[in-house]
Amino acid sequence: MIRAINLHKSFGRQRVLAGVNLEIPDGAVYVIIGGSGAGKSCLLKHFIGLLRPDRGEVWIDGVEISALRGQALNQVRDRFGMLFQGGALFDSLSVYDNIAFPLREKTRQSESAIRQKVNERLEQVGLPGVNDKFPSELSGGMRKRVALARALVSEPEILLFDEPTTGLDPIRVNSIHRLILDLHNLLHFTAIIVSHEIPEIFSLATRVAMLHEGVIVAADTPSGIQTSPDPVVQQFINGNIEGPIEVN
């Protein structure tokens, strides 16, 4: 469904992507790992057309999107949902209004239809009955679940997760991972997850790719990544200070 071909992106003198080649099949739970500042979030933004490559191509289900504009690009974006690193909930809106927001902005559905979908998503993320609460009244894990409900309410084919468990304790990390997997099995979306949660994230993934110095240095099954002979991969997944990756 998604292909990046020789993707390059720089910001001024800082080169972030230096020829990324990656293929993400339909229905996968694809995890992208790599060091802080490696360009993982930058890559996600290329998939959804928020950034345009300096060179290279991004294909979504047979359509090359880097040259698209206006309505043509919006039609591609409508196929995506996104769970941002901090959840990105609107503090001034209730849980209900946060989740309803994409439907009100992008569709002409009736309020009764919207309410039905919001309640359905809250049930699916294990938070029935919190419609009238505000983000400040929720725990960190609950905010992540509400953000996930909002990402899913438009029934996206592809869901992007940018560090979905940042700031959570290990129990809640595993809870969110299990929820993502359960919802993936239920709704059959393609999931692309940027994560530092190693090794926990390997139990969730069908494929894993490592981004290092602007390129994909390895892409394999979780077991294949964990047994990779590449010293860069081994240093990163084992958290070793010594190795080819410089620790600044």
WORA-V706838 format. One line per field, one symbol per residue. psi: psi as a letter, one per 20 degrees, with the letter a starting at -180 (. if undefined). burial: 1 if it has 9 or more other ideal C-beta (glycine too) atoms within 8 Angstrom, else 0. A space follows every 50 residues. Layout:
psi=???
burial=???
This chain:
psi=gpppolpppqociopgpklppppoqpjqnppprrrpjijghggghhhjjh qpqhqaqppoljpoihiqrchghhhghiiqqporgjgkqohiqrgghghi ghhhhirkqqhhhggggghghhghjklqjjgirqhijqrghhhghghggg hihjlqhppponmijpjqrhghghggghgggghghgikrppoppqjnpjh hhihqhqpqpppljroiqparghhghjpiphggggghikpgpahppo.
burial=11111111110000111111110110011111110001111111111110 00100111110000110100001001101111100010100011111111 11100000000001101110111110100110111001011111111111 11110101111111100100011111101110110000111111100101 110110111111011111010101110100011111100000101000
